[in-house]
Amino acid sequence: MAIYPELQGRVALITGGASGLGWAAAQSFARQGVHVAIADLHAEVAQQRARNLGEQHIGLGGDVASEADVQRIVSATGDRFGRIDILVNSAGIPDSFKPTVEQDVADFRRLVDVHLTGTYMMSKAVVPWMLRHASGSIINLSSIAGVLGLVRRNAYSAAKAGISMMTRTMGCEWAAQGIRVNAIAPGYMLTPFAQKLIDEGKLDADRIRRRTPAGRLGTAQHIADAMVFLASDQAAFITGVTLPVDGGYMAFGAAADAFSGPLD
């Protein structure tokens, strides 16, 4: 059901759109009547996802850490639809979860390239298309890890903090040209990747829920709903903001459990 009818006919390019938060976003934008270009490292999966959405959507393969791939993805989207109104920078890879002295420098650089440099290059390539119509919305994926200190996650935390600051600088740079840049900082969301970490013992789900005022983990749909709102005209005067979607996780500061009720 279209909650934001003004989005109908607009074009959204979503990186990392074949899985997780990106796929949830792709489905939500499609329900609003948006034409969606799903870009993902796995081209065949992206194309299948696009077919699942319908013939008015496309799937593209490419690596957001490659400038050549970025240019190809953006050009293919613009050539197909004639415009790009929304960019969702959702592509990402997991951190190593290792102590600093055990972290591999090549892994550190690769993660920063995908998350931070990829967001920068995608935004830089898409904005000329938005300037043609003096309007557009860029939505970046930050994280609570970009605000709070999470040990063993140096590369991920640094990249996400960089994305939040870049959101502010780009949001200020392009506001007068009608282009808004915002970010979402998800808390602990129960995505397939998070479930894998829980299963591997790298995340304690009950401990996280106790630390979250809402008493539960979020879902990919919570993030997708926030993305659609930020892309809509209802958010027309919002730019340069990083919006926490975390059930109150970052707002809570007491030295006690945030949630004392029963865990589901």
N, C-alpha and C positions, 0 to 999 in steps of 0.2 A: 504494500500500500504506500502510495506517495504521500509523505508527510510534508515535503518541501516541493511543491509543484514547480517552482521557479527553476529547479535543477533539470527538468525534463529537456532532453536534447543537448545538454552540455556533454563535454568529453572529459573523462578522467583517465589519467595514466597512473597506474599503481605498480610500483616496483615490489618485488617479493610477493606478487599478487596471487601466486598459485597455492599458497599454503598459509596456515596460521592467521595472524592478524590481517595480512594483506588479502587473503581469500575472503575473510569475513567482510572486509571493506568492499571488495569487488561485488559481492552479492548484495550488500546494502545499497551501494550506489546504483546498481542495475535495477533494483526495486524502485528507485526514485526516477527511473526513466533516463538515466545517464548512460551514454555510450562508454564502455570500459575497454581500455587497452591494458591487458595483464602482461607485465614484463617479469620474467623470472630467469634464473640461471638455467633452469631446466625447461627448454623450449617446448618439448612434447607435452609436458604437464601443463604449461601455460596455455597451449593451444587447445588441449582437452577441456581445461577449465572454461575457456572462452566459448567453446561449443556448448558446454553445459548452460551457460548464461543465455545463449541465443546468437543468431547470425549477425546481429548488429554490434557484436563485440569481437575483439581480436586478441590473440595470444602471441607474444614475442619472446624470443630467447636472447639472453645477453647478460654480461657481468657489469654491474654498476661501477666497479672499480676500474673498468677499461673505458678510456675516453672515446675510443672508436666505437665501442658497443653502445655507449650512451648516446652518441650522435645518431647512430643507426636506429636505435629504439625511438628516439624523439622524432626523427624524420619520418619513420614509418607510421607513427601515430598521427602526426600532422598531415601527412600526405593522404592517409585513409579518410580522416574525418574533416580535414580542412581547418581544424582549430584544436587547441588544448586549453581547457578551462580550469582543470583541477590536476594537481600533482600530489600523489601520496608517496612519500619516501619511506617505504616499509621494509626494503631489503635488508637482511642482516644475517649474521652468523654468530654462533655461541662462543663465549669466552672459554678459557682453558680450565678455570677453577683451580689453579695451582698457586702455591706460594710464589712471591715475586722472584726469588732466586732460582726457581725452577721453570719460570716462564720462558718460552722461546721467543726471541726477538722477531723472527720471521712471522710467527703467529700473531704477535702484537701488531706488526705493521699491516698484515693482511686484514685483521679485524678493523683497524682504524681506516684503512683504505675503503673497505666495503661500507661501513656505517657512516663515517664522517666525510671522507672524500667523495664517496658515492652520492651522498646527499647534496654536497656542494656542486658536483658536476651535473647532476640531473637538474637541479634548480637553475643553474647557469644556462643550460641548454634549452629549458622549457620557457623561461621568461620571455625571450623574444616573440614566441607565439602568443603569449598573454598580452604583451604590449600592443599587439595589433588591434586588440579590442579594448585596451585600457581596463582590463579586469582579469582577475584570476585568484585562485586560492592554492597555496602550497601548504601541505600538512606533513610535518616531519614526525618521526618517532624518536622521542627521547626516552627516559626511563627514570624510575626512582633511583636507579644506580648512578644517574648523572647528578643527583642532588645529595643523596646520603652516601656515606662511606661504606662500601661493601668490600671486605677484604677478599683477596685472591681473584679480584676481577678488575685489574688495573686497566687493561685495554678497553674493555666494554664501558667501564665507568668514565674513562677519559673521553671516549668517543661520544657518549651520550651527553656529557656535560658540554662538549664542543658543539653538538647539535643544538642544544638549548641556547647557547650564546649566539650561534650563527642565525638561529631563528630570530633573535632580537635585532641583530644588525641588518639582515635582509628585510625583515619586516619594516624597519624604519626607512631603509633605502628605497623601497618600492611603493610605500603607502600612497604617496601623492600620484602615482601612476595607476592606482586602482588595484594593485596586486597585494594581497594579504598573505603573510607568512606566519603560521602558528605551529606549535608542536603539542603533542600529547605525551605525557609521562605515565605510562602504565605502571600499576603496581604488580603484584603477583597475580597473573592471570592463568586460569586453568586451560592452557593450550596443550596440544599434543607434546610439544617440546618440554613444557613444565611438568607434565605428567611423567615424561621419561626421566627427568631429573629427580622427581619424587621417587620413582621406582628404583632408581640407582642409588638412593640415599643421599643425594647431593642437596636436596631441599626437604625440610621437615614441614609437611603441610599443616599439621595440627599447631605447631609453634607459630607458623605464619598467621593462621587464623586467629590465634590468641593475640597476636600483635596488631591485628587489623581491627579497628573499631567496628566495622560492619560484620565481623565475625565469619567471613568467608572469602574465598578467592574470587576474583572477577572472571569474566568470560570474554572471549574475542568479540562478542556482540556488543559489550559495553564500550569497547574501544571504537568499533565501527560506528556506533550511534553518535559518539562524540565527533568522529571524523565528518560524518554527513552534516551534522550541525555546523561545524566550523567552515564547511564548504558552502553552506547555504547563505542566502541573503539575510537571514536572521542574525548572522555573525558579521554583518557588513562593517561594523566599527571596531572589530577586534583584530589586532595584529601584533606580532612580536611577543606573543604570550605562550608560555608552556603550561598546559592544563593538566594537573594531576587527575588521573582516573584510577583511584587506588583504594577506595573504600575508607578513606581517612588515614591511610598508613603514614603518610608524611606529615600530617597535621598533629599526630599524637606524640607527646613528648614525656609523659609521666614514666616513672621507674616502676611500672607494673603492667600487667596484662591490660590491653585495650578492650578486650571482650571477655566477659565472665559468664556468658550464657552457655548452654549446651552446644557442642559441636555436632553438626549433622553427620 
